[in-house]
Amino acid sequence: MAELRPFRGLRYDPGVVDLGAVLAPPYDVIDVAQQEQLYGRAMQNVVRFELGRDLPDDVPGVRDRYTRARDHLAAWRATGAVIQDERPSLYLHAHAFHPPRGGPLERVGVFAAVTPVPWDRGVVLRHEHTMRGPKADRMRLLETAAVQGSPVFALWEDADRASAALRRHVATVPPTAEAVTEGEHGTERHRLWVVAADETPEGTAAAILGALATARLVIADGHHRYETGLAYAQAHPDRPSALLMYLAPLDDPSHVIVPTHRVVPGPVPAIPTLRSALEAAGYCWEAAADLGVVLARTAALRDGAHAFGVVARDGLAVAHRPRRAGEGARAGLDVTVLQEEILAPHLGIDADAVTAGRLRFSRDPRAVVRMVGESGGLGLLLNPTSVADVAAVARAGESMPQKSTYFLPKVPTGLVLLPLS
């Protein structure tokens, strides 16, 4: 099954830098405004390595953001801001955060080096397909710096002993480093433990590695990083075949997925026309007084129905139909039903239209209302995909439609980096 091993990680020395000032989200969720903010936070912020700025006088391969990333990391190591652990280790991480709704949660996981293998081996499972652009970007960084920054986030199945070892260690041993950052929904607290792999056979590292030796992994976030790591390993058989992964139990209740809502810019069919068409197709239509009612009613229907909030300039509603027996892993997803039963046949947004950029996205229902008001279009609000749905699609060898999952909180970049040379 998955081959995991400890590694001599590169990490910030908390005695030299403020760890909270140098961490960053994964590269693929950082927009231009946040990139500038992270640049201003600290000279050693990992964004300079993971997602550097392009400059007007760049010369590709000679002087560009990839060579600057390599040089930044070299400078941080030379000044002692970044150190390399002397012993191969696992890196345990406790991540306390506030979800969009409900009380605080804490996710506990472990950073390890994982040997990347092709998808058809059935060892590491995916739930989405990838695009060339992001993989080309990540490959250029790997080729230039030979260091992996943002980890792949994966979930393990059926390894209770690993979960118990993780929880026991973080509950009884003081952390090696701590940090506080501002997350998407408030303050987040990070605690990091460096656990050397050459400790006693009964120790935490041995228990985790032993339990995960037969585990199958489901990728939650980072498909592009995984495929890039595999391509890099295949291109460099003389170097360690390793990929930085952050691993956590699949059944942990601290996993949060938020939905990504859809907005179809105008012109769109009138609401009475859409209502009649959906009712003819077996949907129920319920008018709603305000956005709060839409969200509450949609959530209440989640278990037994495919339910979608409808946002238009002239009103709000919830459209829903019962879930049907025999719907497959992908076919039974709300995002699939929305695409195939509403967006494509009634709003003209088929797969080609999505690829062409005719569909807009937002995770904020209030932003959907604003976008609809500005465009004269139509908003469609979804319930979140569940972790069980993600795993079912991955096991079935299928893929989800675009923007089906957004896991919270994002695993930060900068807690530990994996050198590949």
Secondary structure, DSSP 8 states (H G I E B T S, - for coil): ---EE-B--EEE-TTTS-HHHH-B--GGG--HHHHHHHHHH-TT-THHHHS----TT-BTTTBSHHHHHHHHHHHHHHHTSEEE-SS-EEEEEEEEE--SSSS-EEEEEEEEEE----GGGSSEE-SS---HHHHHHHHHHHHHH-EE-S-EEEEE-S-HHHHHHHHHHHHHS--SEEEEEEETTEEEEEEEEEEETTS-TTSHHHHHHHHHTT--EEEEE-HHHHHHHHHHHHH-TTS---EEEEEEETT-TT-EE---EEEE-S----HHHHHHHHHHTT-EEEEESSHHHHHHHHHHTTTTEEEEEEEETTEEEEEEEE--TT--TTTTSHHHHHIIIIIHHHH---HHHHHTT-SEEES-HHHHHHHHHHHT-EEEE-----HHHHHHHHHTT----TT---EES---BSS-BEE--
